[in-house]
Amino acid sequence: MPPRVAPPHAVPPGLAPPQPPFQRDIGQLDRAVNDLRRRAPDFSAASPLLPGQQAALLLVLSVLIAGLFLLDDFGFVLWSLTIAVPFLMISALRIAALWRAVGMPQQPPDPGWLDRRYDNRLPTFSVLAPLYREASVVSALVDAMSRLDYPHDRLEILFITEADDAATRRALLRTGLHANMRIVTVPPGLPKTKPRALNYALQDARGTLVAVFDAEDHPDPDQLRLAALAFVLGGPRLACVQARLVVSNPDDSFLSRQFTLEYAALFGGVLPALDYLRLPIPLGGTSNHFRRDVLLKCGGWDPFNVTEDADLGIRLARLGYEVSIIDSETMEEAPVRWGVWLGQRTRWIKGWMQTYLVHMRRPFRLWQDLGAWRFAGFQVTISAMLISMLAHPWFYILAGYHALLGERILPDSHPLLWLFGINLIVGYGSAALLIVATSVEMGLAARLFSVIFLPVYWLAISFAAYRAVIDLVSRPFFWEKTMHGGGASPAAARRRRRRKR
């Protein structure tokens, strides 16, 4: 078993009293940055690629390249299978998600469980909202947090700001924070990432449960109640529940429309399927809810991983805990402009690469932690996904070489050509069907024409993947900031979706 991480200090009962809006606790910052890598270095991305992994990666690439040039047709077959197999694995996951979405729709909880006569029995809740240069959306965020239907005396909301972001703090103070809201300011330091800020604020949080929301999020008002209910029903091994993310500005641009359909398939199909199949769930970066004691035992978030949510989901699975999905929505703004989308997607993919490298440092230990079934699921959800992103453009390159130059790479009857054809048909077909099924369920049927542009969107993702490789080598801990504030009103988006259902 990998080293388990013990909590650094006991959790006092109840909620902490309000703290000053600016505090410089260097010891607290040191724990936020270094606790995980000191107590469980195998789980930390502080050293992105260990020497043994560098040698193994170099060896694999050398064999593949040498095979392509020295083994003639066999080398081509080797490369082709390397490209094709991950696509088939991802397609199989989408087909399972489609079956789950169509054949087993999620049932909403019995509203009797939400009886407010028992509010005094609800667990205390801490909401963490990390902000950086978000003055333009602060007012809407505070309004969304104030709408959370949870007893105020059992709820605290921490707005986390960086030391050099006085503008966001001023904007927060101008909104007139409620008595259960306060500002936590993270002292200067590196790496300057969202998980570092979360770890810092977690030491101030005193709720039994902890939720994370982003600056542009607008959760359903009853989401905290549903999360608390899920923990009551889920038992002590349930460490985290994830709510669905839904795009609030689907019609702002080509990218926001594609993002909308992508989120519908992910949160309406793929993640519920992973939950049903008992496979590790790479968490979304927001609207996840944790047991605070388990979060501390697992070492919190990795401040050196720029997709800290996916990493934490895998770590929880390795330590024997469960993650589940709840039937609740959070409206979130999708990037509208190319530059913003590309920066965000590059960061996500770079973090998935970090996550894979961290957890594959000792593959046999990972196998022991997860078991054969969940180990295979990890390879599909992380490894196969990354290989597919990087390999996808080569299908078009090979097809273009074959068509434009008039040269036959392989005979028309060669099995690899059939494999390529089946791969493309099954890959795009399974993705399109899953998007259609989940989008109709979520009231997005009017935007399904955008499915025909899926190949273009996938090529854009592949471009971001190659950019992520460069970023991982040159600046592994750099957090490429996603700017918010240009999207449509989440409340208006909800009204539109309800009318179309």
C-alpha positions as CSV (number, residue, x, y, z in Angstrom):
1,M,0.0,0.0,0.0
2,P,1.2,3.6,-0.7
3,P,1.9,5.7,2.4
4,R,-1.2,7.0,4.0
5,V,-1.2,10.6,5.0
6,A,-2.2,11.4,8.6
7,P,-4.0,14.7,9.3
8,P,-1.6,17.4,10.5
9,H,-3.8,18.5,13.4
10,A,-7.2,17.7,15.0
11,V,-10.3,19.3,13.7
12,P,-12.1,21.4,16.4
13,P,-15.8,21.0,16.6
14,G,-18.1,23.6,15.1
15,L,-17.1,26.4,12.8
16,A,-14.2,28.8,13.3
17,P,-14.9,32.4,14.2
18,P,-14.3,35.0,11.5
19,Q,-10.6,35.8,10.8
20,P,-9.0,39.0,9.7
21,P,-9.3,39.5,5.9
22,F,-5.5,39.4,5.5
23,Q,-3.2,37.0,7.3
24,R,0.4,36.0,6.8
25,D,1.0,32.6,8.4
26,I,4.2,31.3,6.9
27,G,3.9,28.0,8.7
28,Q,0.4,27.6,7.3
29,L,1.7,28.3,3.8
30,D,4.5,25.8,4.2
31,R,2.0,23.1,5.1
32,A,-0.1,24.1,2.1
33,V,2.8,23.7,-0.3
34,N,4.9,20.9,1.2
35,D,2.8,18.6,3.4
36,L,2.0,16.1,0.6
37,R,5.5,15.9,-0.8
38,R,7.0,15.6,2.6
39,R,4.6,13.0,4.0
40,A,3.8,11.0,0.8
41,P,6.3,12.0,-1.9
42,D,5.0,9.2,-4.2
43,F,1.8,11.1,-4.6
44,S,3.4,14.5,-5.3
45,A,4.0,16.0,-8.8
46,A,6.8,18.2,-7.4
47,S,9.2,16.0,-9.4
48,P,7.2,15.6,-12.6
49,L,9.3,12.8,-14.2
50,L,11.5,10.5,-12.2
51,P,14.8,9.3,-13.8
52,G,13.4,5.8,-14.2
53,Q,10.4,7.1,-16.0
54,Q,12.5,9.2,-18.2
55,A,14.6,6.2,-19.2
56,A,11.4,4.1,-19.8
57,L,9.8,6.8,-21.9
58,L,12.9,7.2,-24.0
59,L,13.2,3.5,-24.5
60,V,9.6,3.1,-25.6
61,L,9.9,6.0,-28.1
62,S,13.2,4.7,-29.4
63,V,11.7,1.3,-30.0
64,L,8.7,2.7,-31.8
65,I,10.8,5.1,-34.0
66,A,13.4,2.4,-34.8
67,G,10.6,-0.1,-35.6
68,L,9.0,2.4,-38.0
69,F,12.2,2.9,-40.0
70,L,14.0,-0.5,-39.6
71,L,11.2,-3.0,-39.6
72,D,9.4,-1.7,-42.7
73,D,5.8,-3.0,-42.8
74,F,6.0,-4.5,-39.3
75,G,7.1,-1.1,-37.9
76,F,4.1,0.6,-39.5
77,V,1.8,-2.0,-38.1
78,L,3.3,-1.4,-34.6
79,W,2.8,2.3,-34.9
80,S,-0.7,1.8,-36.2
81,L,-1.8,-0.4,-33.3
82,T,-0.3,2.1,-30.9
83,I,-2.6,4.7,-32.4
84,A,-5.6,2.6,-32.9
85,V,-6.0,0.6,-29.6
86,P,-6.4,3.7,-27.3
87,F,-9.2,5.0,-29.7
88,L,-11.0,1.7,-29.4
89,M,-10.7,1.7,-25.6
90,I,-12.2,5.2,-25.4
91,S,-14.9,4.2,-27.8
92,A,-15.8,1.2,-25.6
93,L,-16.1,3.6,-22.6
94,R,-18.4,5.9,-24.5
95,I,-20.6,2.9,-25.5
96,A,-20.8,1.9,-21.9
97,A,-21.7,5.5,-20.9
98,L,-24.4,5.5,-23.7
99,W,-25.9,2.3,-22.4
100,R,-25.9,3.7,-18.9
101,A,-27.4,7.1,-19.9
102,V,-30.2,5.5,-22.1
103,G,-30.9,2.4,-20.1
104,M,-30.6,3.6,-16.5
105,P,-31.6,7.2,-16.1
106,Q,-30.7,8.6,-12.7
107,Q,-33.5,8.9,-10.2
108,P,-33.8,12.1,-8.2
109,P,-33.7,11.7,-4.4
110,D,-36.8,11.4,-2.3
111,P,-37.6,15.0,-1.3
112,G,-38.7,13.7,2.1
113,W,-35.0,13.4,2.9
114,L,-34.7,17.2,2.7
115,D,-37.2,17.9,5.4
116,R,-36.1,21.2,7.1
117,R,-37.4,20.1,10.5
118,Y,-34.1,18.3,11.0
119,D,-31.8,21.1,9.9
120,N,-30.1,21.0,13.3
121,R,-28.8,17.5,12.5
122,L,-27.1,18.6,9.3
123,P,-23.3,18.4,9.2
124,T,-21.4,21.7,9.2
125,F,-20.3,22.7,5.7
126,S,-17.3,24.9,4.6
127,V,-17.4,26.2,1.0
128,L,-14.1,27.2,-0.5
129,A,-14.1,29.6,-3.4
130,P,-10.6,30.3,-4.8
131,L,-10.4,33.6,-6.7
132,Y,-7.6,35.4,-8.6
133,R,-8.3,38.5,-10.6
134,E,-12.0,37.9,-10.5
135,A,-13.3,41.3,-9.5
136,S,-15.8,41.3,-12.4
137,V,-17.7,38.2,-11.3
138,V,-17.4,38.6,-7.5
139,S,-20.9,40.2,-7.1
140,A,-22.6,37.3,-9.0
141,L,-20.6,34.7,-7.0
142,V,-21.5,36.2,-3.7
143,D,-25.2,36.3,-4.8
144,A,-25.0,32.6,-5.9
145,M,-23.4,31.6,-2.5
146,S,-26.0,33.5,-0.6
147,R,-28.7,31.5,-2.4
148,L,-27.4,28.2,-1.1
149,D,-30.3,26.6,0.9
150,Y,-28.4,25.5,4.0
151,P,-28.7,26.6,7.6
152,H,-26.5,29.7,7.9
153,D,-25.3,28.7,11.4
154,R,-24.0,25.4,9.9
155,L,-22.4,27.0,6.8
156,E,-19.3,29.0,6.3
157,I,-18.1,30.4,2.9
158,L,-14.4,31.2,2.5
159,F,-13.4,33.4,-0.5
160,I,-9.7,32.7,-1.1
161,T,-7.6,35.5,-2.6
162,E,-3.9,35.9,-3.4
163,A,-1.8,38.5,-1.7
164,D,-1.3,40.5,-4.9
165,D,-5.0,40.7,-5.8
166,A,-6.3,43.6,-3.8
167,A,-8.9,44.4,-6.5
168,T,-10.7,41.2,-5.9
169,R,-10.7,41.7,-2.1
170,R,-12.1,45.3,-2.6
171,A,-14.8,43.9,-4.8
172,L,-15.7,41.3,-2.2
173,L,-15.9,43.9,0.6
174,R,-18.1,46.2,-1.6
175,T,-20.7,43.4,-2.0
176,G,-21.5,43.4,1.7
177,L,-20.5,39.8,2.8
178,H,-22.9,37.9,5.0
179,A,-22.0,37.0,8.6
180,N,-21.0,33.5,7.6
181,M,-18.7,34.7,4.7
182,R,-15.1,35.7,5.1
183,I,-12.0,36.4,3.1
184,V,-8.8,34.3,3.4
185,T,-5.7,35.8,1.8
186,V,-2.9,33.5,0.7
187,P,0.7,34.9,1.3
188,P,3.0,35.2,-1.7
189,G,4.8,32.1,-2.8
190,L,5.3,29.4,-5.4
191,P,3.8,27.4,-7.0
192,K,1.0,30.0,-7.5
193,T,-1.8,27.5,-8.1
194,K,-5.4,26.9,-7.2
195,P,-4.6,23.7,-5.1
196,R,-2.0,25.7,-3.0
197,A,-4.7,28.2,-2.2
198,L,-7.2,25.5,-1.4
199,N,-4.7,23.8,1.0
200,Y,-4.0,27.1,2.7
201,A,-7.7,27.8,3.3
202,L,-8.5,24.2,4.3
203,Q,-6.5,24.8,7.5
204,D,-8.9,27.6,8.3
205,A,-12.1,25.7,7.3
206,R,-13.9,24.0,10.2
207,G,-16.9,22.3,8.5
208,T,-17.3,18.5,8.7
209,L,-17.9,18.7,4.9
210,V,-16.0,20.8,2.4
211,A,-17.2,22.0,-1.0
212,V,-15.2,23.7,-3.8
213,F,-16.7,26.2,-6.2
214,D,-15.0,28.3,-8.9
215,A,-15.4,32.1,-9.4
216,E,-18.1,31.8,-12.1
217,D,-20.1,29.0,-10.5
218,H,-23.8,29.1,-9.8
219,P,-24.8,25.9,-8.1
220,D,-28.4,24.7,-7.5
221,P,-29.5,26.1,-4.2
222,D,-30.1,22.6,-2.7
223,Q,-26.8,21.2,-3.8
224,L,-25.3,21.2,-0.3
225,R,-28.3,19.4,1.1
226,L,-28.1,16.8,-1.6
227,A,-24.4,16.3,-0.9
228,A,-25.0,15.9,2.8
229,L,-27.7,13.4,2.1
230,A,-25.3,11.4,-0.2
231,F,-22.8,11.2,2.5
232,V,-25.4,9.9,5.0
233,L,-26.5,7.2,2.6
234,G,-23.0,6.4,1.2
235,G,-21.3,5.3,4.4
236,P,-17.9,6.1,5.8
237,R,-15.9,5.0,2.6
238,L,-17.6,7.7,0.5
239,A,-15.1,10.5,0.5
240,C,-16.4,12.8,-2.3
241,V,-19.5,13.5,-4.4
242,Q,-19.4,15.4,-7.7
243,A,-22.2,17.5,-9.0
244,R,-22.8,18.0,-12.8
245,L,-21.3,21.1,-14.5
246,V,-23.5,22.7,-17.1
247,V,-22.5,25.6,-19.4
248,S,-24.3,28.9,-18.9
249,N,-23.3,30.5,-22.2
250,P,-23.7,27.8,-24.9
251,D,-24.5,30.2,-27.8
252,D,-21.7,32.7,-27.4
253,S,-19.3,31.1,-29.9
254,F,-18.3,27.9,-31.7
255,L,-16.1,26.9,-28.8
256,S,-18.8,27.5,-26.1
257,R,-21.2,25.3,-28.1
258,Q,-18.7,22.5,-28.4
259,F,-17.8,22.9,-24.7
260,T,-21.5,22.6,-23.9
261,L,-21.9,19.3,-25.7
262,E,-18.7,18.0,-24.3
263,Y,-19.8,18.7,-20.8
264,A,-23.2,17.1,-21.4
265,A,-21.5,13.9,-22.5
266,L,-18.9,14.0,-19.7
267,F,-21.2,14.8,-16.7
268,G,-24.3,13.2,-18.1
269,G,-22.7,10.1,-19.5
270,V,-19.1,9.3,-18.8
271,L,-18.8,10.1,-15.1
272,P,-22.0,8.3,-14.1
273,A,-20.8,5.3,-16.1
274,L,-17.5,5.3,-14.2
275,D,-19.5,5.5,-11.0
276,Y,-21.7,2.6,-12.0
277,L,-18.8,0.5,-13.1
278,R,-16.9,1.3,-9.8
279,L,-13.9,2.7,-11.7
280,P,-11.8,5.6,-10.5
281,I,-13.4,9.0,-11.2
282,P,-11.1,11.9,-12.2
283,L,-12.9,14.7,-10.4
284,G,-14.0,18.0,-12.1
285,G,-12.3,21.0,-10.7
286,T,-15.4,22.4,-9.0
287,S,-18.7,21.4,-7.4
288,N,-17.1,18.5,-5.6
289,H,-17.9,17.9,-1.9
290,F,-15.6,16.1,0.5
291,R,-15.5,14.7,4.0
292,R,-12.9,17.0,5.6
293,D,-11.3,14.3,7.7
294,V,-10.7,12.1,4.7
295,L,-9.4,15.0,2.7
296,L,-6.8,15.7,5.4
297,K,-5.8,12.0,5.6
298,C,-5.2,11.9,1.9
299,G,-3.0,15.0,2.0
300,G,-5.4,17.5,0.5
301,W,-4.7,18.8,-3.0
302,D,-1.3,18.5,-4.7
303,P,-0.2,22.1,-5.2
304,F,2.2,21.1,-8.0
305,N,-0.5,19.4,-10.1
306,V,-2.3,21.9,-12.4
307,T,-5.3,19.5,-12.7
308,E,-5.5,18.8,-9.0
309,D,-9.0,17.5,-9.2
310,A,-8.3,14.5,-11.4
311,D,-5.2,13.6,-9.4
312,L,-7.2,13.7,-6.1
313,G,-9.9,11.5,-7.5
314,I,-7.3,8.8,-8.4
315,R,-5.6,9.2,-5.0
316,L,-8.8,8.7,-3.2
317,A,-9.4,5.5,-5.1
318,R,-5.9,4.2,-4.3
319,L,-6.4,4.8,-0.6
320,G,-9.6,2.8,-0.7
321,Y,-12.2,5.6,-0.7
322,E,-15.2,6.0,-3.1
323,V,-16.3,8.9,-5.2
324,S,-19.9,9.2,-6.4
325,I,-22.1,11.5,-8.6
326,I,-25.1,13.5,-7.3
327,D,-28.1,14.7,-9.3
328,S,-27.4,18.4,-9.0
329,E,-26.2,21.1,-11.4
330,T,-23.7,23.9,-11.3
331,M,-23.9,26.5,-14.0
332,E,-20.4,27.4,-15.3
333,E,-19.1,29.8,-18.0
334,A,-17.4,28.2,-21.0
335,P,-14.4,30.0,-22.7
336,V,-15.6,31.9,-25.7
337,R,-12.3,33.1,-27.3
338,W,-9.6,30.8,-28.8
339,G,-6.8,32.0,-26.6
340,V,-8.7,31.5,-23.4
341,W,-9.9,28.1,-24.4
342,L,-6.5,27.0,-25.5
343,G,-4.8,28.1,-22.3
344,Q,-7.4,26.3,-20.1
345,R,-7.3,23.1,-22.2
346,T,-3.5,23.0,-22.3
347,R,-3.5,23.3,-18.5
348,W,-6.0,20.5,-18.1
349,I,-4.1,18.1,-20.4
350,K,-0.8,19.0,-18.8
351,G,-2.3,18.1,-15.4
352,W,-3.6,14.8,-16.7
353,M,-0.1,14.0,-17.9
354,Q,1.2,14.9,-14.4
355,T,-1.4,12.7,-12.8
356,Y,-0.5,9.7,-15.0
357,L,3.2,10.1,-14.4
358,V,2.7,10.4,-10.7
359,H,0.5,7.3,-10.3
360,M,2.5,5.2,-12.7
361,R,5.8,5.7,-10.9
362,R,5.3,2.2,-9.4
363,P,2.8,0.4,-11.7
364,F,2.7,-2.8,-9.6
365,R,1.9,-0.8,-6.5
366,L,-0.8,1.0,-8.4
367,W,-2.2,-2.4,-9.5
368,Q,-2.2,-3.6,-5.9
369,D,-4.0,-0.4,-4.7
370,L,-6.7,-0.4,-7.3
371,G,-7.1,-4.1,-8.3
372,A,-7.1,-5.3,-11.9
373,W,-10.4,-3.9,-12.9
374,R,-9.9,-0.3,-11.6
375,F,-6.2,-0.4,-12.8
376,A,-7.6,-1.0,-16.3
377,G,-10.1,1.8,-15.8
378,F,-7.3,4.1,-14.9
379,Q,-5.5,3.3,-18.1
380,V,-8.6,3.9,-20.2
381,T,-9.6,7.2,-18.5
382,I,-6.1,8.7,-18.4
383,S,-3.6,6.9,-20.6
384,A,-5.8,6.0,-23.5
385,M,-7.4,9.5,-23.5
386,L,-4.0,11.2,-23.7
387,I,-2.7,8.9,-26.4
388,S,-5.9,9.4,-28.4
389,M,-5.5,13.2,-28.2
390,L,-1.9,13.0,-29.4
391,A,-2.6,10.3,-32.1
392,H,-5.8,11.7,-33.5
393,P,-4.2,14.0,-36.1
394,W,-2.1,11.2,-37.5
395,F,-5.2,9.5,-38.9
396,Y,-5.8,12.5,-41.1
397,I,-2.1,12.8,-42.0
398,L,-1.9,9.2,-43.1
399,A,-5.2,9.5,-45.0
400,G,-4.0,12.8,-46.7
401,Y,-0.7,11.2,-47.7
402,H,-2.6,8.3,-49.1
403,A,-5.1,10.4,-51.1
404,L,-3.0,13.4,-52.2
405,L,0.1,11.7,-53.3
406,G,-1.7,8.7,-54.8
407,E,0.6,6.3,-53.0
408,R,-0.7,3.1,-51.5
409,I,0.7,2.8,-48.0
410,L,-1.1,-0.5,-47.7
411,P,-3.2,-2.6,-50.0
412,D,-6.9,-1.8,-49.9
413,S,-7.6,-5.2,-48.3
414,H,-5.1,-4.8,-45.5
415,P,-6.6,-5.4,-42.1
416,L,-5.1,-2.1,-40.7
417,L,-7.1,-0.1,-43.2
418,W,-10.2,-1.8,-41.9
419,L,-9.1,-1.1,-38.4
420,F,-8.6,2.6,-39.2
421,G,-12.0,2.8,-40.8
422,I,-13.8,1.0,-37.9
423,N,-11.9,3.2,-35.5
424,L,-13.1,6.5,-37.1
425,I,-16.7,5.3,-37.5
426,V,-16.9,3.8,-34.0
427,G,-15.0,6.7,-32.4
428,Y,-17.1,9.5,-33.9
429,G,-20.3,7.5,-33.9
430,S,-20.1,6.6,-30.2
431,A,-19.2,10.2,-29.3
432,A,-22.0,11.7,-31.4
433,L,-24.6,9.2,-30.0
434,L,-23.5,9.9,-26.4
435,I,-23.7,13.7,-27.0
436,V,-27.2,13.3,-28.6
437,A,-28.5,11.1,-25.7
438,T,-27.1,13.3,-22.9
439,S,-27.9,16.6,-24.6
440,V,-31.5,15.7,-25.2
441,E,-31.8,14.7,-21.5
442,M,-30.3,18.0,-20.4
443,G,-32.5,20.2,-22.7
444,L,-29.8,21.0,-25.3
445,A,-31.4,19.3,-28.3
446,A,-31.5,22.6,-30.3
447,R,-27.7,22.8,-30.4
448,L,-27.1,19.3,-31.7
449,F,-26.2,20.6,-35.2
450,S,-22.8,21.4,-33.7
451,V,-22.1,17.7,-33.5
452,I,-21.0,17.8,-37.2
453,F,-18.1,20.0,-36.2
454,L,-16.8,17.4,-33.7
455,P,-13.7,16.5,-35.9
456,V,-12.6,20.1,-35.9
457,Y,-13.0,20.4,-32.2
458,W,-11.0,17.2,-31.6
459,L,-8.2,18.5,-33.8
460,A,-8.2,21.6,-31.6
461,I,-7.9,19.4,-28.5
462,S,-5.0,17.6,-30.1
463,F,-3.2,20.9,-30.8
464,A,-3.7,21.7,-27.1
465,A,-2.3,18.3,-26.2
466,Y,1.0,18.9,-28.1
467,R,1.2,22.3,-26.5
468,A,0.7,20.6,-23.1
469,V,3.7,18.3,-23.8
470,I,5.9,21.4,-24.4
471,D,4.5,23.1,-21.3
472,L,5.1,20.0,-19.2
473,V,8.8,20.1,-20.1
474,S,9.3,23.9,-20.0
475,R,7.1,25.1,-17.2
476,P,5.4,22.1,-15.4
477,F,3.8,24.1,-12.5
478,F,2.7,27.2,-14.5
479,W,-1.0,27.9,-14.0
480,E,-2.5,29.4,-17.1
481,K,-5.2,31.6,-15.8
482,T,-8.7,31.3,-17.3
483,M,-10.4,34.7,-17.4
484,H,-14.1,34.8,-16.6
485,G,-16.9,37.4,-16.8
486,G,-17.9,37.4,-20.5
487,G,-20.6,34.8,-20.4
488,A,-24.4,34.9,-20.3
489,S,-26.3,35.1,-17.1
490,P,-26.6,31.6,-15.4
491,A,-30.1,32.4,-14.2
492,A,-31.2,33.2,-17.8
493,A,-29.5,30.1,-19.0
494,R,-31.4,28.0,-16.5
495,R,-34.7,29.6,-17.6
496,R,-34.0,28.9,-21.3
497,R,-33.2,25.2,-20.6
498,R,-36.3,24.7,-18.5
499,R,-38.5,26.2,-21.3
500,K,-36.9,23.8,-23.8
501,R,-37.4,20.7,-21.8
